Amino acid sequence: MVLNLNKNLKLYHSIGEVAKMFGVNESTLRYWEKEIPTLRPKTSGPSMTRQYSDKDIEQIKIIHNLIKVRGFKINAARKILNSNPTGKDKTTEVLDRLIGIRNELQLMKKQLDGTFE
C-alpha cells in the first residue's frame, strides 16, 4: 500500500484560512454566503464558527473566479451558478494551470537573466 503524502489531512478550514487562500476579507466571504444560497459552510458551537470543507472551497474558487477575476457582479455570478452550479466550464482549472505556467516562465526568465549578466 502506498502512502499519499500530498493528501490534505484537514477536513475543515476556518474563515480566516479561506480568506487568506483567496486574498479576500472575511467579510467578503460572509457576503458571498449571504448572496449565493448554495454556499453554506458548516457552523458549529455557540459562536457559530464557520467550517469550510473542500467542496465549499471549490465553490468559492468558482465564485472568486467569476467576481474577482472575470469581473462579474454578484447578481450575474449568482445566475451563472444557478444555471451551472458545478462550474463545469473548467475555466477555473484552466486559469490555475495558466497562472502556474506563467509563474514557471517568470522564474525561468529570472534565472536566465541572472545567468547572462
N, C-alpha and C positions, 0 to 999 in steps of 0.2 A: 504494500500500500504506500502511495506517495503522499507526503505531507505538503499541502499547498501553503507556502509561507506568505504569499501575496494576498491571501484572503483577508478581508476586513473582518475582524472578530467583534467589532462593536455593532450591536443591533440597533441602537438609537443614538441620535446626536442631539445636543442641546440647540436652542435657537441661536445662541452666540456662535457655536461652531459652524452652523449652516450659514449664518450671515457672513462669517469670515470666508467660507468657501467661495461665496459668490460676490464678495466685495460690496455688500449692501448693508444697510442698517437693520437692526432687529425690527424696528417699526415698519420697515418696508415689507418684511415677511409677514408681519401681523396684518398689514393692509391687504396683501395678496390673499391671505387666508379669508379675510372678510369679503373680498370681492370675487374670489373664484371658489365656488362651493365645493369643487372636487378636491381641493387642497385642505385636508383636515388631519393635522398631526395628532398623535395620541397625547392626551393630557393626563397627568397623574398628581396625586397628593392634594392637600388642601390649597396649595398655592397655584394649582392647575398648571404645573410646569409642562411645557411643550416638549415632546419627544418625537423627533423626525426619523422615520425609517428610511431605508434605501429607496423604497418606492416613492416616498414623499420627496426625497432629494432628486430623483429622476424627474418628477413632475415640476419641481422648482427649476430644474435645469431648462426644461422646455419653456416655462414662464419667463425665466430670465432671458432666454434667447429671444423670445417674442418681444418683450418690453424693452430690455436694456440694449440688446444687440441690434435687433431689427427695427426698433423704434415704434412699435405699435402702442396705441393707447390701451388702457386696461379693458375697455369695453370690446375692442377689436380682439384682444388676446382671449377674452372670455368666450367670444363667439367662435374663434378658431378652436379653442379647447373643447367647446361643446360639440363641434362638428367632427373633431378629430382628437378625442381625449388621450390617445396614446402617443400622439405626435409622430405617427408612422412615416412622415415625410423624411425622416432621418437627417434633417438639417442640423440638428444639434450634434450628432455624431460626426457629420462631415465637417462642421465648424471646428469641433475639438481636434480632429485629425489635422486640419489645415493649420490651426494655431500651433500644434506640435511640430509640424513640418517647418513652419516659419521660424519657430524658436531654434530648431536644429540648424537651419540655414544661417540664422544670425550668429549662432555660436561658431559655425564653420568659418564665416566671414571674419569674425574677430580673430580666430586662430590664424587664418591666412594673413590678415593684415599685420598681426604681430610677428609672423614669421619673416615677412619680406621687408620689414623696416630696418 
